[in-house]
């Protein structure tokens, strides 16, 4: 038996090596993985324990070290704080978190490549862009090096998509059921790290239900375990959240994001504010109002009424209810203004340099720009503030700052200009109608995921470069399919023209 197992292992290794010899794309993928790993090792040697400059970092670190539990922050969900808390139990060096996040970045690239191939992309070259933008993207590497939730969330989302693909391609009911359970658990984990995961649920469920094999029973077998696991996990979280905070839901201040989406343009003369909400109405001309972030963290009717601009100030239950009702009434009462504001923000997906907000509005508070993130992430101004917090959770943490100018330059170099963004989105949109055969199945997964991931935050909160970067891999996967389908179609057209 041992000899037979050794023989089979040898055959498997020889088969894999033969595939490598026949496919230059695999050598390119290996080179990209090696380059991505080398860049991350270099950055770790240049800067420890990681970037601490972004304001959200403070909330995450306090969540991780607060002796009363992980529900310190009323605005952000607790998944990343819990991740930090677990990491602090494993190592006394905060540096370990950044190392893990860089490893997750490499894993994300592999998962996206594998998901694209298994979903139906027959050409390895067409699947490479999804891995390449994650492995070599300067913004991706900088976010991995920061104490922020992007790296963890993106890896969980990529793993969930990979598991969903494995459900459809699994052979046999047991494997299908296990992969479905894994997909549900990974989706729930992603939701607990970043609530925008909810934007992907309809796409994943619809794709599973449509492409799962085995007839109606096979479709139920593919979808039901994932749904049950996700709902149970999220239900248990909500119950624990209510037990510890006295508030149902995932966060206590989450409604402030929608308020920040609506308040910069809401005009109470054009809709009827619900009872008790008129204090949220403004007389300030729309062109003189600031944006989303200013309404959440600075002086605004809601902040003034409930004093919630600080890091730990929670809305009272009645305040959250009134703000939710007023925001919903504004959207329903001014639907065209709402869609116009979303459309103006969406233009920044192609050109991040476009002025945000409606015409004439100030740029302040409309999310952080691409150029603004590198100096903000790497800033050391907040290090003294973090010293006691880090000492509480990671007492052996050492600091080493050798300069990260190269990586700031890498971010600027790999930041796509508007024409490249436009080309990527054009290929993304053409992927579904242009693709044929199994590639269309893959396009129907990655293109809607990218669109929902990019537009979801704009509809519910604000455009921010931090929300765009995690979607690069999914957009590149769809664009790779669209580009390859276009090349194949062009070859066919030329062949017919010559004939």
C-alpha positions in Angstrom: 0.0 0.0 0.0 2.8 2.4 0.9 4.5 1.7 -2.4 1.3 2.3 -4.3 0.7 5.6 -2.5 4.3 6.7 -3.3 3.8 5.7 -6.9 0.6 7.8 -7.1 2.2 10.8 -5.5 5.1 10.6 -8.0 2.6 10.4 -10.9 0.8 13.5 -9.5 4.0 15.5 -9.2 5.1 14.5 -12.7 1.8 15.5 -14.1 1.9 18.9 -12.4 5.4 19.5 -13.7 4.3 18.6 -17.2 1.5 21.1 -17.0 4.0 23.8 -15.9 6.3 22.9 -18.8 3.4 23.3 -21.3 2.0 26.5 -19.9 4.1 29.7 -19.8 1.1 31.4 -18.0 1.9 29.3 -14.9 5.5 30.4 -14.9 4.2 34.0 -15.1 1.9 33.4 -12.2 4.8 31.9 -10.2 6.9 34.9 -11.0 4.1 37.3 -9.9 3.7 35.4 -6.6 7.4 35.5 -6.0 7.5 39.3 -6.8 4.5 39.9 -4.6 6.1 38.0 -1.7 9.4 39.8 -2.1 7.8 43.2 -2.0 5.9 42.3 1.2 9.0 41.0 2.9 10.9 44.2 1.9 8.1 46.4 3.3 8.1 44.5 6.6 11.8 45.0 6.9 11.4 48.7 6.3 8.5 49.5 8.6 7.4 47.8 11.9 4.9 47.1 13.4 2.8 48.6 10.5 1.0 51.7 9.5 -0.9 53.4 12.4 -1.9 56.7 10.8 -5.5 56.1 9.7 -8.1 57.2 12.3 -10.0 53.9 12.2 -6.9 52.1 13.5 -7.5 53.6 17.0 -11.1 52.2 17.1 -9.9 48.7 16.0 -7.0 48.6 18.6 -9.3 49.7 21.4 -11.8 47.1 20.4 -9.1 44.5 20.6 -7.8 45.6 24.1 -10.9 46.9 25.8 -11.3 44.6 28.9 -15.1 45.0 28.7 -15.2 43.1 25.3 -15.2 43.9 21.6 -18.3 46.1 21.4 -16.5 49.3 22.3 -17.0 50.9 18.8 -20.7 51.7 18.0 -20.1 52.5 14.3 -17.8 49.7 13.1 -18.7 46.0 13.3 -16.4 44.0 15.6 -14.9 41.3 13.3 -11.6 42.9 12.8 -11.3 43.9 16.4 -11.9 40.3 17.4 -9.2 39.2 14.9 -6.8 41.5 16.6 -7.8 40.2 20.0 -7.1 36.6 18.9 -3.7 37.7 17.4 -2.7 39.4 20.7 -3.3 36.0 22.4 -0.9 34.3 19.9 1.9 36.8 20.0 3.0 39.8 22.0 4.2 41.5 18.8 1.7 43.6 16.8 4.1 43.0 13.9 2.5 39.5 13.6 -0.8 41.0 12.5 0.8 42.7 9.5 2.7 39.5 8.7 -0.6 37.6 8.7 -2.3 40.3 6.5 0.5 40.1 3.9 0.1 36.4 3.9 -3.7 36.8 3.4 -2.9 39.1 0.5 -0.9 36.4 -1.3 -3.7 33.9 -0.5 -6.3 36.3 -1.9 -4.5 36.4 -5.3 -4.3 32.6 -5.4 -8.0 32.2 -4.4 -9.1 34.6 -7.1 -7.0 32.9 -9.8 -8.3 29.5 -8.7 -11.9 30.7 -8.5 -11.8 32.1 -12.0 -10.3 28.9 -13.5 -12.7 26.6 -11.7 -15.7 28.8 -12.6 -15.0 28.3 -16.3 -12.1 30.5 -17.5 -10.3 28.0 -19.8 -7.3 30.3 -20.6 -4.8 30.7 -17.8 -3.8 34.1 -19.3 -7.4 35.4 -18.8 -7.3 34.5 -15.1 -3.9 36.1 -14.5 -5.1 39.8 -14.2 -7.1 38.9 -11.0 -4.0 37.7 -9.3 -1.6 40.3 -10.7 -3.5 43.4 -9.4 -3.5 41.9 -5.9 0.1 40.7 -5.9 1.7 43.9 -7.3 -0.9 46.6 -6.6 0.7 49.3 -4.5 -2.5 50.3 -2.7 -3.2 46.7 -1.9 0.2 46.2 -0.3 -0.1 49.4 1.7 -3.5 48.5 3.1 -2.2 45.0 4.0 0.5 46.8 6.0 -2.0 48.9 7.9 -4.0 48.0 11.0 -7.1 48.1 9.0 -9.7 45.5 8.0 -9.2 45.5 4.2 -6.8 42.6 3.9 -8.8 40.3 6.2 -12.1 41.2 4.6 -10.8 40.8 1.0 -9.4 37.4 1.8 -12.6 36.2 3.4 -14.6 37.4 0.4 -12.2 35.7 -2.0 -12.4 32.5 0.0 -16.2 32.6 0.0 -16.3 33.1 -3.8 -13.9 30.2 -4.2 -16.0 28.0 -2.0 -19.2 28.9 -3.9 -17.4 27.9 -7.2 -16.4 24.6 -5.6 -20.0 24.0 -4.7 -21.0 24.2 -8.4 -18.0 22.1 -9.6 -18.0 19.5 -6.7 -18.4 15.8 -7.6 -20.9 14.1 -5.3 -23.4 15.3 -2.8 -21.1 15.1 0.3 -18.5 17.4 -1.3 -21.1 19.8 -2.5 -22.7 20.0 1.0 -19.3 20.6 2.7 -18.3 23.3 0.3 -21.7 24.9 0.8 -21.3 24.9 4.5 -17.8 26.5 4.1 -19.3 29.2 1.8 -21.9 30.1 4.3 -19.4 30.3 7.2 -17.0 32.4 5.2 -19.8 34.8 4.1 -20.9 35.2 7.7 -17.2 35.9 8.8 -16.9 38.5 6.0 -20.1 40.2 7.2 -18.7 40.4 10.7 -15.6 42.1 9.4 -17.3 44.5 6.9 -21.0 44.9 6.5 -20.8 45.7 2.8 -20.5 42.0 2.3 -24.3 42.0 2.2 -24.1 43.5 -1.3 -22.7 40.2 -2.6 -25.3 37.9 -1.1 -27.8 38.1 -4.0 -25.2 37.5 -6.6 -23.7 34.5 -4.8 -27.1 32.9 -4.1 -28.4 33.5 -7.6 -25.3 32.1 -9.2 -25.4 29.0 -6.9 -29.1 28.4 -7.6 -28.7 28.8 -11.4 -25.5 26.8 -12.0 -25.6 24.0 -9.3 -26.0 20.6 -11.0 -28.4 17.8 -9.9 -31.8 19.4 -10.8 -33.9 21.1 -8.2 -32.7 18.9 -5.4 -29.1 19.6 -6.3 -29.9 23.3 -6.2 -31.4 23.1 -2.8 -28.5 21.0 -1.6 -26.1 23.7 -2.9 -27.9 26.7 -1.5 -29.6 25.6 1.7 -26.5 24.7 3.8 -24.8 28.0 3.0 -27.9 30.0 3.9 -28.6 28.1 7.1 -25.0 28.4 8.4 -24.8 32.1 7.5 -28.1 32.9 9.1 -27.4 31.0 12.3 -24.0 32.6 12.7 -25.2 36.1 12.1 -28.3 35.5 14.3 -26.1 34.4 17.2 -23.9 37.5 16.7 -27.0 39.8 16.8 -28.2 38.1 19.9 -24.8 38.6 21.6 -24.7 42.2 20.4 -28.1 42.8 21.9 -27.1 41.1 25.2 -24.0 43.2 25.6 -25.2 46.5 24.3 -29.0 46.4 24.7 -29.4 47.1 21.0 -30.5 44.8 18.2 -28.7 44.8 14.9 -25.0 44.6 14.0 -23.9 48.1 15.2 -25.5 50.9 17.2 -24.5 53.8 14.9 -24.7 52.1 11.5 -27.7 54.3 10.4 -25.3 57.3 10.5 -23.8 56.0 7.2 -27.1 56.3 5.4 -27.7 59.7 7.1 -24.3 60.9 5.7 -25.4 59.8 2.2 -28.7 61.7 2.4 -28.0 64.8 4.5 -25.7 66.7 2.0 -28.6 67.2 -0.4 -31.9 66.6 1.6 -34.4 69.4 1.3 -37.3 69.2 3.7 -39.4 71.5 1.6 -39.6 68.7 -1.0 -40.7 65.8 1.3 -42.6 65.5 4.5 -40.2 64.7 7.4 -41.7 62.0 9.7 -43.0 63.0 13.1 -40.2 64.1 15.5 -37.5 64.4 12.8 -37.7 68.0 11.7 -34.7 68.8 13.8 -32.6 67.0 11.1 -33.7 69.5 8.5 -31.3 72.2 7.3 -31.7 75.6 5.7 -28.0 75.7 4.6 -27.9 75.8 0.7 -26.9 72.5 -0.8 -23.9 74.0 -2.6 -22.5 75.1 0.8 -22.9 71.7 2.6 -20.0 69.3 3.2 -20.1 65.6 2.6 -20.8 62.2 4.2 -17.9 62.1 6.7 -18.6 65.6 8.0 -22.2 64.7 8.8 -21.1 61.6 10.8 -18.0 63.0 12.6 -18.3 66.8 12.6 -21.0 69.4 13.3 -24.4 68.3 11.8 -27.9 68.2 13.1 -27.6 64.5 14.2 -24.2 65.0 15.8 -25.3 68.1 17.6 -28.5 66.5 18.8 -26.9 63.3 20.1 -23.2 64.1 20.5 -22.1 61.1 18.5 -19.1 62.5 16.6 -16.6 60.8 19.0 -15.2 57.4 18.8 -17.3 55.8 21.5 -20.5 57.8 21.6 -23.5 55.7 20.7 -26.9 56.8 19.4 -29.8 56.2 21.8 -32.3 53.8 20.4 -34.9 56.5 19.7 -32.3 58.6 17.9 -31.3 55.8 15.6 -35.0 55.2 14.8 -35.6 58.8 14.0 -32.5 59.2 11.8 -33.4 56.0 9.9 -37.0 57.3 9.3 -35.8 60.7 8.2 -33.2 59.3 5.8 -35.6 56.9 4.2 -38.2 59.7 3.8 -35.6 61.9 2.1 -34.7 59.1 -0.4 -38.3 58.3 -1.2 -39.3 62.0 -1.3 -36.4 63.0 -3.6 -35.5 59.9 -5.6 -34.1 61.8 -8.6 -31.9 63.9 -6.4 -30.7 60.8 -4.6 -29.8 59.1 -7.9 -28.2 62.2 -9.2 -26.0 62.4 -6.2 -25.1 58.7 -6.6 -24.3 59.3 -10.3 -22.0 62.2 -9.5 -20.1 60.1 -7.0 -19.9 57.1 -9.3 -17.9 59.2 -11.8 -15.0 59.0 -9.4 -14.8 55.3 -10.0 -13.4 56.2 -13.5 -11.5 59.3 -12.5 -10.8 59.6 -8.7 -9.7 63.2 -9.2 -13.2 64.4 -10.2 -14.7 66.8 -7.6 -17.1 64.9 -5.4 -20.7 65.8 -4.4 -23.3 67.7 -6.4 -22.1 70.7 -8.4 -20.8 73.5 -6.2 -20.5 71.5 -3.1 -17.3 71.5 -1.0 -14.9 68.5 -1.4 -14.6 68.2 2.4 -16.1 65.0 3.8 -16.7 63.1 0.6 -14.4 60.2 1.3 -10.6 60.0 1.1 -8.9 60.2 -2.3 -6.4 57.8 -3.7 -3.5 60.3 -3.4 -4.4 61.0 0.2 -4.0 57.5 1.6 -0.2 56.8 1.4 0.8 59.7 3.6 -2.1 59.2 5.9 -1.5 55.5 6.4 2.3 55.9 7.0 1.9 58.9 9.3 3.6 58.5 12.7 1.9 61.5 14.4 -0.5 59.2 16.3 2.2 56.7 17.5 2.4 58.3 21.1 -1.4 57.9 21.4 -1.2 54.2 20.5 1.7 53.5 22.9 -0.4 52.5 25.9 -3.0 50.7 23.8 -0.3 48.6 22.0 1.4 48.0 25.3 -1.9 46.5 26.7 -2.3 44.0 23.9 1.2 43.5 22.4 3.8 44.5 25.1 6.8 43.3 23.2 6.1 45.4 20.1 9.1 47.2 18.6 9.1 50.2 16.2 11.3 50.4 13.2 10.9 53.2 10.6 13.3 53.1 7.7 11.1 54.9 5.2 8.6 53.7 2.7 9.1 56.1 -0.1 9.5 53.3 -2.6 6.1 51.8 -1.8 4.4 55.2 -2.0 5.9 55.5 -5.4 4.7 52.0 -6.3 1.2 52.9 -5.2 1.3 56.0 -7.5 2.8 54.0 -10.4 0.2 51.1 -10.1 -2.7 53.4 -9.6 -4.7 53.1 -12.8 -5.2 56.4 -14.7 -8.8 57.3 -15.8 -8.3 55.7 -19.3 -7.3 52.4 -17.8 -10.2 52.5 -15.4 -12.5 53.2 -18.3 -11.1 50.3 -20.3 -11.4 47.9 -17.3 -15.0 48.9 -16.7 -15.8 48.6 -20.4 -14.3 45.0 -20.5 -16.1 44.2 -17.3 -19.4 45.2 -18.7 -18.8 43.4 -22.0 -17.7 40.2 -20.3 -21.2 38.6 -20.0 -22.5 39.3 -23.5 -19.1 38.6 -25.2 -18.1 35.4 -23.4 -19.2 32.0 -24.6 -19.4 28.6 -23.0 -18.0 28.2 -19.5 -16.5 31.6 -19.6 -19.9 33.2 -19.5 -20.6 31.3 -16.3 -17.5 32.8 -14.8 -18.4 36.3 -16.1 -21.9 36.0 -14.5 -20.1 35.6 -11.2 -17.3 38.1 -11.3 -18.9 41.0 -13.2 -21.9 41.4 -10.9 -19.7 41.0 -7.8 -17.4 43.8 -9.0 -20.3 46.1 -9.9 -22.1 45.5 -6.6 -18.9 45.9 -4.6 -18.0 49.2 -6.3 -21.5 50.8 -6.4 -22.9 49.5 -3.1 -20.9 51.9 -0.9 -21.8 54.8 -3.2 -25.5 54.1 -2.9 -25.4 53.6 0.9 -22.5 55.8 2.2 -19.8 57.5 0.1 -17.2 56.8 -2.6 -13.8 56.2 -0.9 -10.6 54.8 -2.3 -10.5 52.4 0.7 -13.7 50.9 -0.6 -12.5 50.6 -4.2 -9.2 48.8 -3.7 -10.6 45.5 -2.3 -12.7 45.2 -5.5 -9.6 45.4 -7.9 -9.2 41.6 -8.0 -12.9 41.0 -8.8 -13.0 43.7 -11.4 -9.7 42.4 -13.0 -11.1 38.9 -13.1 -14.2 40.1 -15.0 -12.1 42.4 -17.3 -9.8 39.4 -18.0 -12.8 37.4 -19.2 -14.1 40.3 -21.2 -10.7 40.9 -22.8 -10.2 37.3 -23.7 -13.7 37.0 -25.1 -13.0 40.1 -27.2 -9.7 38.6 -28.5 -11.4 35.3 -29.4 -14.2 37.1 -31.2 -11.7 39.3 -33.1 -9.8 36.2 -34.2 -12.9 34.6 -35.4 -13.9 37.7 -37.3 -10.5 37.9 -39.0 -10.6 34.3 -39.9 -14.0 34.7 -41.5 -12.8 37.8 -43.3 -9.7 36.0 -44.7 -11.9 33.1 -45.8 
